[in-house]
């Protein structure tokens, strides 16, 4: 492609954002068409690829590119026919490869081509009917597999999502056939199973699930019906083809070849566990694209217009992932006739807080929001402020995983705007109990801000709300037990610590230090005292920075490993780490995480430590124990994921090595088989030098094959060990959750009514304990007086019961979070958990939270 043509393509791409709204898109289209016409003969293939790429990666501009192709179709029917055929082939390939985004975009593109008279309307109807037929087959108990309803829902969703773009043309040109499609959709909606995603909702309510609540598919179908009743007029969908209609109608419309959908995954099992695993697999392959987060009051946009703009925003976020500047640019220039900043904020926050996982890393949404604030300085910052206030007002009902994500996002966001925030508006949280969700939120945000800056800077940022200084964590710094001063420097611990420091500075090797500990410290003072001295001293040596800590653990980790041969000693080690870094949650988490990485601490020991009495009492007032638990479970799971990827890579490498080895051996044997008669005797015809080279090559190829095979076996053994560790970890984690929750949850009433933890405290009765034993201790210095209640409520006599209730809600919330995050692993061990953990009379709230990530179509927790 010539440099001049490349420049023209870039100019076309730059002109595209300008169409729509109040701009004259007719002029832009004519300009772009003129550029293409002049270069068509020289760069046909480049234009072909460019238009297809633009349609797929700028799907909100599909009407624009559809008109361009329609105008080309007037002069070059073969070009347009190739576009149609290629699009159909890509759609067919996407269906069989289950490429959801490509299926959705290509259906919209075909609808856009139909509007520009490039595709016959009946072909679109046939495509829709094929998808509908496949969806209905999937739901059939005999010929399909209802466990794969998410795939069927996706097919129908793709049809519905394309109707705002192509519905008006279908209604006008093939009304009877179009009506047949709509009737088919109505029939499908009536037979599909209602999807209850209450376990994946950002906000938890005390109302449970209302049977009248619509799921995403039912809501979208209702929006499309509203659009139908309004004559298929959607303000948010540009119609650049209308000014060219008199020209476009003269072009030849092309037919689509029939598509075929992959057959449904049939199952012959009646096992509830296997069916549940199938449902889970289907949910992973066909997740719901959006769960609306209604932060602001309903705006003036029509229901369908809201859906169209949401789709455009999600498309831009999808295709510009990794290109934050371009993403923000396209988000602020959508061809929409109404203000959509509030809708844009809601959509981005809905993705950031999407459960169980956002589509992309949270940092991506953080950067996009920052760039949008800079791109729209007069509008978007105030929208973000409003969103934060609205979410803060509902923080007590927010899912715990979402609450953590919001804290991390908000602290990072403020760090990019000099930590400026109207803190005085939240100063009242100081008077709330220390466990009130709003107070904990502010406390955790300030702690995260200090990680991103420094103590004095954050203290200065809240000068206008000096009351909040109480919520700042202590100024970070070590709490060295053996720090020398005149009153304590002569104790045994101080003397031994000094000796150890001298040995480290004198570069004594690890073996000498271990001998010193075994011969001079343990016999006199015991193993626990030795661990106390060694761990505190080594942590102090490595306290200057993260790099210092890593260096100390790498060089002297064997000493700690020698002192911590079992979980009991590892628990004491974590107590020492927590005591040394009691003023720094961040360094405590980092130190324990690195010790786990160096195998000084096991993941099982971390779980046991995380559920120790001291940490359990902090579950509802601090993220400190949860951060450490999350890190431990995540690291274990990531280790398994990495091993699986390595094994997959080694399998491919082994296949290649076998092929290379077989080829080398074949070449060697062929060379040896060629004989000639020398002095009456057969001898190899090949030169000895070439035979030696072939032999060396064959030996090396065989050695590479054997080495790869041995590596594969070793990685397989490591994976088997990791899977067994993960199984034990999940069992212990859930067992500890069950134990601590069973002790504190209110009992089920005599008539079987499950207690509603959010309904109030007056009628809560606690199992096997009176009010005094059921309550948790309160630090009156940090809490409110006993007449106060979180967020302004007032129930004078039940304050302590309210704290226990909040503890239960937080702990159940984190149990639900672990269940969602590691649902695949839980399904792998569900039988074991059901037999060894969830046995006997398990509280319904525990069972429901533990299995919330597994049962996607019910509101009852586990079916098992």
FENDABEL-V382204 format. One record per backbone hydrogen bond with DSSP energy under -1.0 kcal/mol. CO is the residue of the C=O (numbers start at 1). NH is the residue of the N-H. E is the energy in kcal/mol with one decimal. If there is no record, write none. Layout:
# FENDABEL-V382204
[[CO & NH & E] [CO & NH & E]]
This chain:
# FENDABEL-V382204
[[2 & 6 & -2.3] [3 & 7 & -2.0] [4 & 8 & -1.8] [5 & 9 & -2.6] [6 & 10 & -2.1] [7 & 11 & -2.2] [8 & 12 & -2.5] [9 & 13 & -2.6] [10 & 14 & -2.3] [11 & 15 & -1.9] [12 & 16 & -1.5] [15 & 18 & -1.7] [16 & 19 & -1.5] [20 & 23 & -1.7] [23 & 25 & -1.4] [24 & 28 & -1.4] [25 & 29 & -2.7] [26 & 30 & -2.2] [27 & 31 & -2.2] [28 & 32 & -2.6] [29 & 33 & -2.8] [30 & 34 & -2.2] [31 & 35 & -2.0] [32 & 36 & -2.3] [33 & 37 & -2.8] [34 & 38 & -1.9] [35 & 39 & -1.2] [39 & 43 & -2.2] [43 & 47 & -2.4] [44 & 48 & -2.6] [45 & 49 & -2.6] [46 & 50 & -2.3] [47 & 51 & -2.6] [48 & 52 & -1.9] [49 & 53 & -2.5] [50 & 54 & -2.6] [51 & 55 & -2.2] [52 & 56 & -1.8] [53 & 57 & -2.4] [54 & 58 & -2.4] [58 & 61 & -2.3] [59 & 62 & -1.5] [61 & 65 & -1.8] [62 & 66 & -2.7] [63 & 67 & -1.8] [64 & 68 & -1.9] [65 & 69 & -2.4] [66 & 70 & -2.1] [67 & 71 & -2.5] [68 & 72 & -2.1] [69 & 73 & -2.2] [72 & 75 & -1.2] [72 & 76 & -3.2] [76 & 80 & -1.6] [77 & 81 & -2.6] [78 & 82 & -2.4] [79 & 83 & -2.0] [80 & 84 & -2.4] [81 & 85 & -2.7] [82 & 86 & -2.7] [83 & 87 & -2.4] [84 & 88 & -2.4] [85 & 89 & -2.4] [86 & 90 & -2.5] [87 & 91 & -2.4] [88 & 92 & -2.5] [89 & 93 & -2.4] [90 & 94 & -2.5] [91 & 95 & -2.2] [92 & 96 & -1.7] [93 & 97 & -1.9] [94 & 99 & -2.3] [98 & 100 & -1.3] [99 & 103 & -2.1] [100 & 104 & -2.3] [101 & 105 & -2.4] [102 & 106 & -2.7] [103 & 107 & -2.0] [104 & 108 & -1.6] [105 & 109 & -2.5] [106 & 110 & -2.6] [107 & 111 & -1.8] [108 & 112 & -2.3] [109 & 113 & -2.5] [110 & 114 & -2.0] [111 & 115 & -1.9] [112 & 116 & -1.1] [113 & 118 & -2.8] [114 & 117 & -1.9] [118 & 254 & -3.0] [120 & 123 & -1.2] [120 & 124 & -1.1] [121 & 125 & -2.0] [122 & 126 & -2.4] [123 & 127 & -2.0] [124 & 128 & -2.6] [125 & 129 & -2.7] [126 & 130 & -2.0] [127 & 131 & -2.0] [128 & 132 & -2.6] [129 & 133 & -2.5] [130 & 134 & -2.1] [131 & 135 & -2.4] [132 & 136 & -2.5] [133 & 137 & -2.2] [134 & 138 & -2.1] [135 & 139 & -1.4] [138 & 145 & -1.5] [140 & 144 & -1.8] [145 & 148 & -2.5] [146 & 149 & -1.6] [148 & 151 & -1.2] [148 & 152 & -1.3] [149 & 153 & -3.4] [150 & 154 & -1.9] [151 & 155 & -2.1] [152 & 156 & -2.0] [153 & 157 & -2.8] [154 & 158 & -2.4] [155 & 159 & -1.6] [156 & 160 & -2.6] [157 & 161 & -3.0] [158 & 162 & -1.0] [162 & 166 & -2.3] [163 & 167 & -3.2] [166 & 170 & -2.1] [167 & 171 & -2.8] [168 & 172 & -1.7] [169 & 173 & -2.7] [170 & 174 & -2.1] [174 & 178 & -2.5] [175 & 179 & -2.4] [176 & 180 & -1.8] [177 & 181 & -1.6] [178 & 182 & -2.2] [179 & 183 & -2.3] [180 & 184 & -2.0] [181 & 185 & -2.2] [182 & 186 & -2.4] [183 & 187 & -2.3] [184 & 188 & -2.2] [185 & 189 & -2.8] [186 & 190 & -1.7] [187 & 191 & -1.1] [188 & 192 & -1.9] [197 & 200 & -1.9] [198 & 201 & -1.3] [202 & 399 & -3.4] [210 & 213 & -1.9] [215 & 219 & -2.6] [216 & 220 & -2.4] [217 & 221 & -2.4] [218 & 222 & -1.9] [219 & 223 & -2.0] [220 & 224 & -2.3] [221 & 225 & -2.1] [222 & 226 & -2.0] [223 & 227 & -2.2] [224 & 228 & -2.3] [225 & 229 & -2.3] [226 & 230 & -1.2] [227 & 232 & -2.6] [228 & 231 & -1.6] [234 & 237 & -1.2] [239 & 242 & -1.4] [242 & 245 & -1.5] [244 & 248 & -3.0] [245 & 249 & -2.0] [247 & 250 & -1.5] [248 & 251 & -1.9] [254 & 120 & -2.4] [264 & 266 & -1.0] [271 & 275 & -2.2] [272 & 276 & -2.5] [273 & 277 & -2.3] [274 & 278 & -2.1] [275 & 279 & -2.4] [276 & 280 & -2.3] [277 & 281 & -2.5] [278 & 282 & -2.6] [279 & 283 & -2.4] [280 & 284 & -2.0] [281 & 285 & -1.9] [282 & 286 & -2.4] [293 & 295 & -1.5] [302 & 306 & -2.5] [303 & 307 & -1.8] [304 & 308 & -2.7] [305 & 309 & -2.4] [306 & 310 & -2.5] [307 & 311 & -2.4] [308 & 312 & -2.2] [309 & 313 & -2.6] [310 & 314 & -2.6] [311 & 315 & -2.2] [312 & 316 & -2.3] [313 & 317 & -2.4] [314 & 318 & -2.0] [315 & 319 & -2.8] [316 & 320 & -1.8] [318 & 321 & -1.0] [320 & 323 & -2.6] [323 & 327 & -2.6] [324 & 328 & -2.4] [325 & 329 & -2.2] [326 & 330 & -2.4] [327 & 331 & -2.1] [328 & 332 & -1.8] [334 & 336 & -2.4] [340 & 344 & -2.7] [341 & 345 & -2.3] [342 & 346 & -2.4] [343 & 347 & -2.3] [344 & 348 & -2.4] [345 & 349 & -2.6] [346 & 350 & -2.2] [347 & 351 & -1.5] [348 & 352 & -2.4] [349 & 353 & -2.3] [351 & 354 & -1.0] [361 & 364 & -1.8] [362 & 366 & -2.0] [363 & 367 & -2.3] [364 & 368 & -2.2] [365 & 369 & -2.5] [366 & 370 & -2.0] [367 & 371 & -2.5] [368 & 372 & -2.4] [369 & 373 & -2.0] [370 & 374 & -1.5] [371 & 375 & -2.3] [372 & 376 & -2.4] [376 & 379 & -1.6] [376 & 380 & -1.8] [379 & 383 & -1.3] [380 & 384 & -2.6] [381 & 385 & -2.3] [382 & 386 & -2.2] [383 & 387 & -2.3] [384 & 388 & -2.6] [385 & 389 & -2.4] [386 & 390 & -2.3] [387 & 391 & -2.6] [388 & 392 & -2.7] [389 & 393 & -2.2] [392 & 395 & -1.4] [394 & 397 & -1.5] [395 & 398 & -1.1] [397 & 204 & -4.1] [399 & 403 & -2.5] [400 & 404 & -2.1] [401 & 405 & -2.1] [402 & 406 & -2.7] [403 & 407 & -2.1] [404 & 408 & -2.3] [405 & 409 & -2.8] [406 & 410 & -2.8] [407 & 411 & -2.3] [408 & 412 & -1.7] [409 & 413 & -3.0] [410 & 414 & -2.5] [411 & 415 & -1.5] [413 & 416 & -1.3] [414 & 417 & -1.7] [414 & 419 & -3.1] [417 & 420 & -1.8] [421 & 423 & -2.7] [422 & 425 & -1.8] [423 & 426 & -2.0] [426 & 429 & -1.9] [427 & 430 & -1.6] [428 & 431 & -1.6] [429 & 432 & -1.3] [433 & 436 & -1.8] [436 & 440 & -2.5] [437 & 441 & -2.5] [438 & 442 & -2.2] [439 & 443 & -2.5] [440 & 444 & -2.7] [441 & 445 & -2.4] [442 & 446 & -2.4] [443 & 447 & -1.9] [444 & 448 & -2.4] [445 & 449 & -2.3] [446 & 450 & -2.0] [447 & 451 & -1.4] [448 & 452 & -1.3] [454 & 458 & -1.9] [455 & 459 & -2.5] [456 & 460 & -2.1] [457 & 461 & -1.6] [460 & 463 & -1.5] [462 & 465 & -1.6] [465 & 468 & -2.3] [466 & 469 & -1.8] [467 & 470 & -1.2] [468 & 471 & -1.7] [469 & 472 & -1.1] [480 & 483 & -1.2] [485 & 489 & -1.9] [488 & 491 & -1.8] [491 & 495 & -2.2] [492 & 496 & -2.8] [493 & 497 & -2.3] [494 & 498 & -2.2] [495 & 499 & -2.1] [496 & 500 & -2.4] [497 & 501 & -2.4] [498 & 502 & -2.4] [499 & 503 & -2.1] [500 & 504 & -2.3] [501 & 505 & -2.8] [502 & 506 & -1.9] [503 & 508 & -2.7] [504 & 507 & -1.6] [509 & 513 & -1.8] [510 & 514 & -2.6] [511 & 515 & -2.3] [512 & 516 & -2.2] [513 & 517 & -2.4] [514 & 518 & -2.7] [515 & 519 & -2.4] [516 & 520 & -2.6] [517 & 521 & -1.2] [517 & 522 & -2.6] [521 & 525 & -2.8] [522 & 526 & -2.2] [526 & 530 & -1.9] [527 & 531 & -2.5] [528 & 532 & -2.2] [529 & 533 & -2.5] [530 & 534 & -2.9] [531 & 535 & -2.6] [532 & 536 & -1.9] [533 & 537 & -2.3] [534 & 538 & -2.7] [535 & 539 & -2.4] [536 & 540 & -1.9] [537 & 541 & -2.2] [538 & 542 & -1.8] [540 & 543 & -1.2] [545 & 549 & -1.9] [546 & 550 & -2.3] [547 & 551 & -2.5] [548 & 552 & -2.4] [549 & 553 & -2.4] [550 & 554 & -2.5] [551 & 555 & -2.4] [552 & 556 & -3.0] [553 & 557 & -1.2] [556 & 560 & -1.1] [557 & 561 & -2.8] [558 & 562 & -2.3] [559 & 563 & -1.6] [560 & 564 & -1.3] [566 & 570 & -1.8] [567 & 571 & -2.4] [568 & 572 & -1.4] [569 & 573 & -2.2] [570 & 574 & -2.2] [571 & 575 & -1.7] [572 & 576 & -2.1] [573 & 577 & -2.3] [574 & 578 & -2.7] [575 & 579 & -2.3] [576 & 580 & -2.7] [577 & 581 & -2.5] [579 & 582 & -1.1] [580 & 479 & -2.2] [581 & 584 & -1.9] [584 & 588 & -1.9] [585 & 589 & -2.3] [586 & 590 & -2.5] [587 & 591 & -2.8] [588 & 592 & -2.2] [589 & 593 & -2.3] [590 & 594 & -2.7] [591 & 595 & -2.2] [592 & 596 & -2.0] [593 & 597 & -2.0] [594 & 598 & -1.9] [595 & 600 & -2.9] [595 & 601 & -1.1] [596 & 599 & -1.5] [602 & 606 & -1.7] [603 & 607 & -2.0] [604 & 608 & -2.3] [605 & 609 & -2.6] [606 & 610 & -2.9] [607 & 611 & -1.5] [609 & 612 & -1.8] [612 & 616 & -2.7] [613 & 617 & -1.8] [615 & 618 & -1.7] [616 & 619 & -1.4] [618 & 621 & -1.3] [618 & 622 & -1.7] [623 & 627 & -2.7] [624 & 628 & -1.5] [625 & 629 & -2.1] [626 & 630 & -3.0] [627 & 631 & -2.2] [628 & 632 & -2.0] [629 & 633 & -2.4] [630 & 634 & -2.7] [631 & 635 & -2.6] [632 & 636 & -1.9] [633 & 637 & -2.4] [634 & 638 & -2.9] [635 & 639 & -2.0] [636 & 640 & -1.5] [637 & 641 & -2.3] [638 & 642 & -2.8] [639 & 643 & -2.2] [640 & 644 & -2.4] [641 & 645 & -2.1] [642 & 646 & -2.6] [643 & 647 & -2.7] [644 & 648 & -2.3] [645 & 649 & -2.4] [646 & 650 & -2.7] [647 & 651 & -2.4] [648 & 652 & -1.7] [649 & 653 & -2.5] [650 & 654 & -3.0] [651 & 655 & -2.0] [652 & 656 & -2.1] [653 & 657 & -2.7] [654 & 658 & -2.6] [655 & 659 & -1.9] [656 & 660 & -2.7] [657 & 661 & -2.7] [658 & 662 & -2.8] [659 & 663 & -2.3] [660 & 664 & -2.5] [661 & 665 & -2.6] [662 & 666 & -2.3] [663 & 667 & -2.4] [664 & 668 & -2.3] [665 & 669 & -2.8] [666 & 670 & -2.6] [667 & 671 & -2.2] [668 & 672 & -2.3] [669 & 673 & -1.8] [674 & 685 & -3.2] [676 & 683 & -2.7] [678 & 681 & -1.8] [681 & 678 & -3.6] [683 & 676 & -3.0] [687 & 691 & -2.0] [688 & 692 & -2.3] [689 & 693 & -2.1] [690 & 694 & -2.7] [691 & 695 & -2.4] [692 & 696 & -2.7] [693 & 697 & -2.6] [694 & 698 & -2.5] [695 & 699 & -2.6] [696 & 700 & -2.6] [697 & 701 & -2.5] [698 & 702 & -2.4] [699 & 703 & -2.5] [700 & 704 & -2.6] [701 & 705 & -2.1] [702 & 706 & -2.6] [703 & 707 & -2.8] [704 & 708 & -2.5] [705 & 709 & -2.3] [706 & 710 & -2.5] [707 & 711 & -2.5] [708 & 712 & -2.4] [709 & 713 & -2.2] [710 & 714 & -2.4] [711 & 715 & -2.8] [712 & 716 & -2.3] [713 & 717 & -2.1] [714 & 718 & -2.3] [715 & 719 & -2.6] [716 & 720 & -2.4] [717 & 721 & -2.2] [718 & 722 & -2.8] [719 & 723 & -2.9] [720 & 724 & -1.8] [721 & 725 & -2.4] [722 & 726 & -2.7] [723 & 727 & -2.2] [724 & 728 & -2.2] [725 & 729 & -2.5] [726 & 730 & -2.8] [727 & 731 & -2.2] [728 & 732 & -2.6] [729 & 733 & -3.1] [730 & 734 & -2.6] [731 & 735 & -2.1] [732 & 736 & -2.6] [733 & 737 & -2.1] [734 & 738 & -2.7] [735 & 739 & -2.4] [736 & 740 & -2.4] [737 & 741 & -2.3] [738 & 742 & -2.4] [739 & 743 & -1.5] [741 & 745 & -2.9] [749 & 752 & -2.1] [753 & 749 & -2.2] [756 & 759 & -1.4] [761 & 764 & -1.2] [766 & 769 & -1.3] [770 & 774 & -1.8] [771 & 775 & -1.3] [778 & 780 & -1.2] [779 & 782 & -1.1] [779 & 783 & -2.2] [785 & 788 & -2.0] [789 & 792 & -1.1] [790 & 793 & -1.5] [795 & 798 & -1.4] [798 & 802 & -1.9] [799 & 803 & -1.5] [800 & 804 & -2.1] [801 & 805 & -2.3] [802 & 806 & -2.2] [803 & 807 & -2.4] [804 & 808 & -2.4] [805 & 809 & -2.5] [806 & 810 & -2.5] [807 & 811 & -2.6] [808 & 812 & -2.8] [809 & 813 & -2.1] [810 & 814 & -2.3] [811 & 815 & -2.2] [812 & 816 & -2.4] [813 & 817 & -1.9] [814 & 818 & -2.4] [815 & 819 & -2.1] [816 & 820 & -2.3] [817 & 821 & -2.6] [818 & 822 & -2.0] [820 & 823 & -1.1] [822 & 826 & -2.3] [823 & 827 & -2.6] [824 & 828 & -1.4] [829 & 833 & -2.4] [830 & 834 & -2.4] [831 & 835 & -1.7] [832 & 836 & -2.7] [833 & 837 & -2.1] [833 & 838 & -2.7] [837 & 839 & -1.6] [840 & 842 & -1.7] [843 & 847 & -2.1] [844 & 848 & -2.6] [845 & 849 & -2.0] [846 & 850 & -2.8] [847 & 851 & -1.7] [849 & 852 & -1.0] [851 & 854 & -1.5] [851 & 855 & -1.6] [854 & 856 & -1.0]]
